[in-house]
Amino acid sequence: MATEIRVPTLGESVSEATVGTWFKKVGDAIKADEPLLELETDKVTIEVPAPSAGVLTEIVAQAGETVGLGALLGQIAAGAGAAAAAPAAAAEKKAEPAAAAPVAQPAAAAPAASSMPPAPSAGKLLAENNLSADQVDGSGKRGQVLKGDVLAAVAKGISAPAASEPVKVQARAPSTTEDVVREERVKMTRLRQTIARRLKDAQNTAAMLTTYNEVDMSAVMSLRNRYKDIFEKKHGVKLGFMGFFTKAVTHALKEIPAVNAEIDGTDVIYKNFCHIGVAVGTDKGLVVPVVRDADQMSIAEIEKDIGRLGKLARDGQLSMADMQGGTFTISNGGVYGSLMSSPILNAPQSGILGMHKIQDRPVVVGGQIVIRPMMYLALSYDHRMVDGKEAVTFLVRVKDSLEDPERLVLDL
């Protein structure tokens, strides 16, 4: 008896994925729950485990193909003798991929007549882009319009008018014959496409502005050097700078709640909690896992959670829950040597803090020129939501907390 391998639930507002690497080939013996292949969504890469033990008799969806929820990926036959039957099964079912496609198509086409209201996140995007739910084909239950459907519709609407032009007049000049053979054209991953789209959408939607300041890191560095060994011995994690920055940010967010809010149509949603996104660079692109309720955590707890999320990100093991719900983001370009940059908002959030390289610079202290370890800070914010005074005050509060870290301990 054959067991079908199908696309699992991918998470809220994720309706399709791209087949990545198959770890097994037709005829291979499979153990139950053994990873069979990778699926790339626009948020994370997930592994699909084997639903049962047996032999892989057929691969329906090849690497690079786009598949919807529940789509057939392959088949497993039970028993050791199934290997001999694999070629026959593959030939017998050769026409099945063509028949399977229409199964997914009606699911996408049927929602047109749905009376289900769009999901909240989709409704917000519809309002921001002056669209109505009738203009978007929903892929949710009973045809509900999801966030991914709106993003897809917006992407089509933005690119459609210009699509014919770039075909004739390419965005890049044609390469010479000598250079063509030395070039490599690679399709962007779904994650990279989503990063590109979201960053451009943030620029197009928000009234982005960046304010800068600099912080003297002497006090934090001194505190860290004094206690890093004891800290690591007690808590089992290294004492870095992100714990201090995250704690400083949560203090400032409590004082300036507009930076922790977001715009939803004509409403403002104030978040009475601090879910801090921490941008992590991976070999597949930038991801932003979320430290939840960071305002209720100690510096040690924050460092542990950042360490856990960072490892999951680098191993490609982040879940959808790890990526959702952030209210503010911190991006540390300093680890790569960046001295100054203007970060782009992680929509729909209203603020993102950019950290940079710590560099010894001459500064004036008490009328004397001294050398201090200085870091530039950059706060990008949505000026529709946050006034200049609030943005500057927020950044000054972060600076004050870092230059006098005892304030973080005393909650001042």
Residue pairs with C-beta under 8 A, 6 or more apart in sequence:
1 77
1 78
2 57
2 75
2 76
2 77
2 78
2 89
3 51
3 52
3 54
3 75
3 76
3 77
3 78
4 51
4 72
4 74
4 75
5 36
5 48
5 50
5 51
5 72
5 73
5 74
5 75
5 76
6 70
6 71
6 72
6 73
7 17
7 39
7 48
7 67
7 68
7 69
7 70
7 71
7 73
8 46
8 48
9 69
10 16
10 17
10 39
10 41
10 46
10 69
10 320
11 41
11 43
11 44
11 320
11 324
12 119
12 121
12 146
12 147
12 320
12 324
13 119
13 121
13 122
13 146
13 147
13 148
13 149
14 41
14 42
14 43
14 148
14 320
15 68
15 69
15 139
15 140
15 146
15 148
15 149
16 41
16 66
16 67
16 68
16 69
16 148
17 39
17 40
17 41
17 46
17 66
17 67
17 190
18 39
18 40
18 41
18 64
18 65
18 66
18 67
18 189
18 190
19 37
19 38
19 39
19 40
19 61
19 62
19 63
19 64
19 65
19 66
19 67
19 73
20 37
20 38
20 39
20 40
20 45
20 63
21 37
21 38
21 63
22 36
22 37
22 59
22 63
23 35
23 36
23 37
23 38
24 30
24 36
24 37
24 56
25 56
25 59
26 56
26 57
26 58
26 59
26 86
26 90
27 55
27 56
27 57
27 83
27 86
28 55
28 56
29 54
29 55
29 80
29 83
30 36
30 50
30 52
30 53
30 54
30 55
30 56
30 76
31 50
31 53
32 50
32 51
32 52
32 53
33 49
33 50
34 49
34 50
35 47
35 48
35 49
35 50
36 47
36 48
36 49
36 50
36 56
36 73
36 74
37 47
37 48
37 73
37 74
38 45
38 46
38 47
38 48
38 316
39 45
39 46
39 47
39 48
39 67
40 189
40 190
40 191
41 190
41 191
42 148
42 190
42 191
42 193
42 194
43 191
43 194
43 287
43 320
43 323
44 191
44 287
44 316
44 318
44 319
44 320
44 323
45 191
45 284
45 316
48 73
50 76
51 76
52 76
52 78
53 76
53 78
54 76
54 77
54 78
54 79
54 82
55 76
55 77
55 79
55 80
55 82
55 83
55 86
56 74
56 75
56 76
56 86
57 74
57 75
57 76
57 77
57 82
57 85
57 86
57 89
57 90
58 74
58 75
58 86
58 89
58 90
58 93
59 73
59 74
60 72
60 73
60 74
60 75
60 93
60 96
60 97
60 100
61 67
61 71
61 72
61 73
61 74
61 97
64 187
67 73
67 104
68 104
68 107
68 108
68 139
69 107
69 139
70 104
70 107
71 100
71 103
71 104
72 96
72 97
72 100
75 89
75 93
77 85
77 86
77 89
107 139
108 137
108 139
109 137
110 143
111 137
111 138
111 139
111 140
111 142
111 143
111 144
111 145
112 137
112 143
113 143
114 138
114 142
114 143
114 144
114 145
116 138
116 140
116 141
116 142
116 143
116 144
116 145
117 123
117 133
117 144
118 126
118 133
118 136
118 138
118 144
118 145
118 146
118 150
119 140
119 144
119 145
119 146
119 147
120 264
121 146
121 147
122 133
122 136
122 145
122 146
122 147
122 149
122 150
123 265
124 264
124 265
124 348
125 131
125 147
125 150
125 151
125 154
126 132
126 133
126 136
126 145
126 150
127 264
127 265
127 266
128 205
128 265
129 150
129 154
129 157
131 150
131 153
131 154
133 145
135 153
136 145
136 149
136 150
136 153
137 145
137 149
137 153
138 144
138 145
138 146
138 149
139 146
139 148
139 149
140 146
140 149
151 197
151 201
154 201
155 197
175 183
188 196
189 284
189 285
191 284
191 285
191 287
192 284
192 285
195 285
195 286
198 346
198 347
199 344
201 347
202 208
202 344
202 345
202 346
202 347
203 344
205 347
206 345
206 347
206 350
206 382
206 383
206 384
207 382
207 383
207 384
208 344
208 345
208 380
208 381
208 382
208 383
209 380
209 381
209 383
209 388
209 391
210 342
210 343
210 378
210 379
210 380
210 381
211 378
211 379
211 381
211 388
211 391
211 392
211 395
212 340
212 376
212 377
212 378
212 379
212 395
213 376
213 377
213 379
213 395
213 396
213 399
214 374
214 375
214 376
214 377
214 399
215 374
215 375
215 377
215 398
215 399
215 402
215 403
216 363
216 372
216 373
216 374
216 403
217 241
217 358
217 372
217 373
217 374
217 375
217 402
218 372
218 373
218 403
219 402
219 403
219 404
219 405
220 241
220 244
220 402
220 405
221 358
221 373
223 405
224 239
224 240
224 241
224 244
227 239
228 238
228 239
231 237
231 238
231 239
231 300
232 238
232 239
234 300
235 300
235 303
235 304
236 304
237 300
237 303
237 304
237 307
238 303
238 307
239 299
239 303
240 303
240 306
241 332
241 355
242 278
242 302
242 303
242 306
242 330
242 332
243 299
243 300
243 302
243 303
243 306
244 299
244 401
244 402
244 405
244 408
245 330
245 332
245 353
245 355
245 398
245 402
246 276
246 278
246 291
246 294
246 302
246 306
246 330
247 294
247 299
247 302
247 401
247 408
248 397
248 398
248 401
248 402
248 408
249 274
249 276
249 294
249 328
249 330
249 353
249 398
250 274
250 276
250 294
250 295
251 397
251 398
251 401
251 407
251 408
251 411
252 259
252 394
252 395
252 397
252 398
252 401
253 259
253 260
253 274
253 295
253 327
253 328
253 394
254 274
254 295
255 393
255 394
255 397
256 386
256 390
256 393
256 394
256 397
257 270
257 271
258 270
258 350
258 385
258 386
258 387
258 390
259 328
259 350
259 351
259 381
259 386
259 390
259 391
259 394
260 270
260 271
260 274
260 327
260 328
260 350
260 351
261 268
261 269
261 270
261 271
261 350
261 385
262 268
262 269
262 271
262 327
262 348
262 349
262 350
262 385
263 269
263 348
263 350
263 382
263 384
263 385
264 348
268 385
271 327
273 293
273 295
273 327
274 293
274 294
274 295
274 327
274 328
275 290
275 291
275 292
275 293
275 294
275 325
275 326
275 327
275 328
276 290
276 291
276 294
276 326
276 327
276 328
276 329
276 330
277 288
277 289
277 290
277 291
277 326
277 328
277 329
277 330
277 346
277 349
278 288
278 289
278 290
278 291
278 306
278 309
278 310
278 329
278 330
278 332
279 286
279 287
279 288
279 329
279 330
279 331
279 332
279 346
280 286
280 287
280 288
280 289
280 309
280 310
280 313
280 314
281 336
282 313
282 314
282 316
284 316
287 313
287 318
287 323
288 323
288 326
288 329
288 346
289 309
289 310
289 312
289 313
289 318
289 322
289 323
290 309
290 322
290 323
290 324
290 325
290 326
291 297
291 302
291 305
291 306
291 309
292 325
294 302
297 305
299 408
309 318
309 322
312 318
312 319
312 322
326 346
326 349
327 349
328 349
328 350
328 351
328 352
328 353
329 343
329 346
329 349
329 351
329 352
329 353
330 352
330 353
330 355
331 343
331 352
331 353
331 354
331 355
332 354
332 355
333 341
333 343
333 354
333 355
333 356
333 357
334 355
334 356
334 357
334 358
334 375
337 357
338 356
338 357
339 356
339 357
339 359
339 376
340 356
340 376
340 378
341 354
341 356
341 378
342 354
342 378
342 380
343 352
343 353
343 354
343 378
343 380
344 352
344 380
345 351
345 352
345 380
345 381
345 382
346 352
350 381
350 382
350 385
350 386
351 379
351 380
351 381
351 382
351 386
351 391
351 394
352 379
352 380
352 381
353 377
353 378
353 379
353 398
354 377
354 378
354 379
354 380
355 375
355 377
356 375
356 376
356 377
356 378
357 375
358 373
358 374
358 375
359 373
359 374
359 375
360 371
360 372
360 373
360 374
361 371
361 372
361 374
362 369
362 370
362 371
363 369
363 370
363 371
363 372
363 374
364 370
365 372
377 395
377 398
377 399
379 391
379 394
379 395
381 391
386 394
400 407
401 407
401 408
406 412
